[in-house]
Amino acid sequence: MAPGSPAPEFELTTPDGKKLALKDLRGHIVLIDFWASWCGPCMDEMPNVKAIYEKYHDRALEIVGVSMDNNKANWESAIERAGLVWHHVSSLKGMNRCPVAKLYQVVAIPKLYIIGKDGKIIAKDLRGEELREKIDELFEE
């Protein structure tokens, strides 16, 4: 899971029951955000993530919120309440049983990965100003 290594492929279900796979977003810079409706620090980070999305979505940035919730109503309510308009997926199995959390070595949230257009990990575990600076740098090129 080190920068430079390929991001593990996954497919999970969206709130409306469709499947979304990481490979569907190849060709974009993808921010994978592991979060949950019950996670205070996750929700505190959302305004920052929203600002990044608004600034770069039209320049091929995609965000996939991978929820660690196990309650669909709470998950959907948090998305709506916070106005999170990007891709969302969940196994609805919580953090300890979510197969994608295991794949990405998620033991605490929020946890974010930046995946390059080529499907390789660019960076991980950045938040706040560090995350903004890294995304700005990627889009300067």
N, C-alpha and C positions, 0 to 999 in steps of 0.2 A: 504493500500500500504506500510505497515511497514515491515521491515525485519522480516522474519519468517512466514509471511502470504503467502498463495498461490498466485502465479502470475496469473492474469486474463488471461484466454484463449482468443486467437484471431486468425483470419484468414484474410489475405490480399493477394493482387495480386502482383506477381513479374513483373519485366519489360517485360518478355516474355509472360505474360498473364496467367501463372500458379498460383495456389493457394498455399500458404505456411501457415501452422498453427503452433503455438507455440508448441502444443503437438507433432508435428512431430519431434521435437528436444529433447524430453524427454530422459534422460540418458546422456546428455551433460551438461556442464556448458554453459549457454547462456548469452551473453552480448547483451542486447537490447539497441540500440543506436538511439534515436529520433534526427533527424537532417534534414537539408534542404540544397539544392544547394546554396541558397541565404544567408545562415547564416555564416558569417565570423568566429565566434568562433567555430562553428561546423567543418568547413574545417580546422581550425588551429589545432583542436584536432585529425584529421585523421591520421597524421603520428604516433602518440602515439597508436591509436587503431590498425593501421596496424602492428606495431611492436609487440603488444600483440598477434594479430592473428597469425603472422608468428611464434612466439615463442611457442604457445600452441595449435594451430589447430590440430596438429597430436596427441595431448593428450586429445582430446574430448572437445575442446573449439569451440563453434559456435558463430557467431555474426549475428544478424539480424538488419540491418539498416532499420528503419521505417522512411520513408521520409515524411516531412511535405510540400513537393512541391505540386503545383496544375498544373504544366506544365511538361508533360511526357518527352519532349525533353530536358529540362533543367536538370531534374532528371537523365536521362540516360547519358547525357553529363558529369555531375559531377562525376558519378560513374566511367566512362571510364577515364576521365581526371586525377582523383586521384588514379586510379588503385585499386579500392575497390573490392576485389574478393570474399567477403562473401555474405551471403543471403541478398537480398534487397526486400522490400515490400513497397507499398504505396496505400492509398485510392485515391490519387490525388485530395483531397478535401481541402488541406491546413491544418494548425494547428487547426483552430477554428471549423472545421467541420469533422475532422478525428475521426471516432468512437474509434480507438485504443488510440489516444491521450487523449480523454475524459476518457476512461477506466483507463489509467495510470496517470491521473491528470497532463498532460503536459501543462504548461502555458508558458514555456520558453524553448528554446533549446540552446545548446545541453543538453539533459537529458538522463542519462544512468542508466539502471538497470542491476544487475547481478542476474541471476536466477540459482539456484542449480539444480543438476541432478534430484532431487525429485520434481521440479516444484515450489519450494518456493523461495521467494525473499531473497537473501543474503545481498545485499547492493544496495544503489541508490545514485545518485548525486555525484559520485566520478569522478574526471578528473585528467589528468596529472599524476604526481608522486603518488598521493593517489590511483588512479585506478590501476597503474602498481603494486604497493605494495600489494594491496588486491588480485589481480589475482595471483601474485607470491605466496602469502600465501595460496591460495586455491589449487594450484598445488603442494605445498610442502607436503601436507598431504598424 
